[in-house]
Every structure is written in C-alpha cells, then in structure tokens.
Amino acid sequence: MSIAPLSAGSAIEPMPLADVDLADLDNFTDGITPWRMFHTLRHEDPVHWQEEEAPNSGFWSVTRHADIARVDRDAETFTSTRFVNLEEVDDDQIKKRASILELDGVRHRALRSLLQRQFGAKVINSYADFLRGLTARTLDTALAKGRFDFVQEISADFPINVLARLLDVPPEDNQQLIDWGNRIIGNTDPDYADVLLESEESEKYRDLPFRSPASLEVFDYGRELARKRKGGDGTDLISRLVNEMPRDGVPLTAQDFDNYFLLLVVAGNETTRHTITHSMLALLQHPEQLARLQEDPSLIPTAVEEFLRWASPVYHFRRTATRDVELGGKRVREGDKVVMWYASGNRDETVFGNPYDFDVARADNDHVTFGKGSPHLCLGNLLARTEIRIMFEELIPRLSSIRLTGDVPRVRSNFVNGIKKLPVEVVQA
C-alpha cells in the first residue's frame, strides 16, 4: 500500500473560512481536515468565534503560537476552574468532577506537588534500565509476529506497562487500564464510548468525568488500591496520594482521590501511546527521515521533539475568561470559553520553518505539545519524552523494513488526536 505525506512541501491547501467548524467531530477523522482548518484560522482569523449546538454556547478558537502561550500563562485572566474541555458544566458538576486540571492557584500547586518529585529527572532517570528492558521485551514479542497492529502490540502496550509500574498494579490488569482509557477519552467515538457524549443518554452520567460510565469502574479499582495502601510505606503513586499531606495542609477528600486517580489512568497512557503511533506513521510516510535515524541514531533525542510537535496528541485545552479582555484583536467577554488549539500552534509558520515538513533534525523546536509556560504544564512530560526516546532508540536499529498494510482509522474527537490502528508488516534487521 502506498501512503502519501500529509502535504507536499511546506504548504497545505487551506479551507474556506466559512467551512471551518472545529465543533464538528466528523472533521477530525481523516487526518487532514483539522490541519486545513487550523491553517485557514491562523492566516485569516486567528482568534475565531466558533458557534456550537445547544446546550453549548460557542467558544473562541486561539490558533497562533504566541496567543496560545499568552492564554496558557495567564491563569488569572484565563482560568481552568470552569473546566478544560468544551463541555459546559454547572457549579454542582464542578464540585463533583474537578480534578487537578480544573484547579488554579494554591490548591492546584499543592495537589501537583504531591507527585511532582515522582516525575522529576532523578526518579525518571532511575527508571532507565527498567524502561529499556520493557521496551526490548515489547519489541521482541511484536516484531516476531511480522504482521501486527502497531497500536495494540507496541504503542498501547508499552506505556501501559510503565503506568502499571508507577501505580504498582499487576501486569494482568494492563488491558483493563487500556480499555478504561479508550472508553473515557474516546467518549465521542462510537467504537469506544459506552455512551456518546453528545447523546441524550449521557445526561444520566453528567456528574462523572467525561460523562463516561467507565469512570465508575476506575473509581472502584482505585478505591481498592487506596484501601490496601493507606497507612503503608509504599513509594508508588497511589501510596503517595493516600499517605502524604498536600502542601496547603488540606487533605485529599475521597472525591479528590477518585478524580486524581482517574486522571493518572487516562493521561498516563493515552498521550504517549498516540505520540508513538503518530511518530511511526510519520516515519512510514517519510522513509528518508527513517533512513536518517538509522544512519545517525544520535539524532533520536532531537527527533523526539519533532515527534511531539508532529503528533500533537492533544488537540486543545480550554480556559474561561475571568474578565473582558482583548485577544488577537477580538473582544473576549467575561465567561467566554477560550480554546487553545495546541495542534495549530505546532504548525505556526512564524515559529516553525516549513511546519508541514517532518524533519527529525529540526532545531529550536519550540512546540506547545505539553503547554507553554503554563502552571498546568504536563506533569509527566519528562517521562513521556524518556519513553518515546527509548522506544525509538530500541526500535529503529531492529528495522530492516516496515510497511503499512491497511487503513489507519482515527479517533472521532476534537480533543485527543488519536489513531486506533496502525497495521504494519516488519522485517527485522
């Protein structure tokens, strides 16, 4: 099967502004339309009002790198406390569903600090041998099959094993953790969701994260872990959450723990998984770049940053304006939703030369994949970078050839930039 790059050279065919609709989830299933829409908005209307269907009220789409950074850094003007996805929630839902993502200020810093050291350089570097051994075992099993789904055998399997280690749960639970992540983060995709977010039935689950009934299963699982580890001396993430006092002196409530644990299950797998998948697809689409890495493995750490820019595994995060403010020449009103399209910022021509070129040696790669100067900068960014680097350091030397053998279906979502399957055939070196 032949596969073409997203676009030829450094240009992409823009979409007429009147046709741009970032609220239409079906625009996010072909791997091309989102980039066409973002391109148009950056050039014609970089702070763009996007209408939505009721009960939602519309949002401002922020698509340029500089404006994204401005919003991300200014938590006083653009708050996370009204939620970070597009769903509009009332005060009662906020009280029940808020995680560390939906907090600002002192409490956010206190809850973040509970696990911050566990994601710091000293701890992550101590995992290097474990990660390399795990990578080798994952690749040994997958590559021996010759033909396989890269997502199932490598992209999903590897980071979930890392998460299991951090949570100190048995490997036989891995598939269940993957399934929960799919059902929760894929709550707008009929292949994954128990109940589609936009369906009337979802109202029954309005008080659950992502309106997903799978959240109840995650809560039960996490509560049992917490019960067993309360009062113990473990150093895993669960033990730290249940046994350490937050810096602000306010203990975690049972609800705080539920929502924190669910976030770890989802974020600990989904974004790294999709970045690895997109990166492999990009190397398939650009075989000359794969050849560069095979010839010069010292480029892989630099390539990791290009993988993250190119993949943009999370399309957006939302903030809410706390006051009237001018942004990109537009008057944003207090209470308006303001959406940072990180994926668009990662193709901004004013920051990245030839942004539609996939270049594993790209220098000065100032991507916004993990956020930009934000107090909400991704807590696990160093772990993700380390996982991705070690994966490709181990994978690339093993490849004599690799080709795509089928279609590449995408997750129906304007939140997660996900790939469901990547069927490949591999000949080992």
Buried (B, 14 or more C-beta within 10 A) or exposed (E): EEEEEBBEEEEBEBBEEEEBBBBBBEBBBEBBBBBBBBBBBBEBBBBBEBEBEEEBEBBBBBBBBBBBBBBBBBBEBBBBBBBBBBBBBEEEBEEBBBBBBBBBBEBBBBBBEBBEEBBEEEBBEEBEEEBBEBBBEBBEEBBEEEEBBBBBBBBBBBBBBBBBBBBBBEEEBBEBBBEBBBBBBBBBBEEBBBBBBBEEEBEEBBEBBBBBBBBEBBBEBBBEBBEEBEEEEEEBBBBBBBBEEBBBEEEBEEBBBBBBBBBBBBBBBBBBBBBBBBBBBBBBBBEEBBEBBBEEBEBBEBBBBBBBBBBBBBBBBBBBBBEEBEBBEBEBEEEBBBBBBBBBBBBBBEBBEEBBBBBBEBEEBBBBBBBBEBBBEBBBBBBBBBBBBBBBBBBBEBBEEBBBBEEBBBBBBBBBBBBBBBBBBBEBE
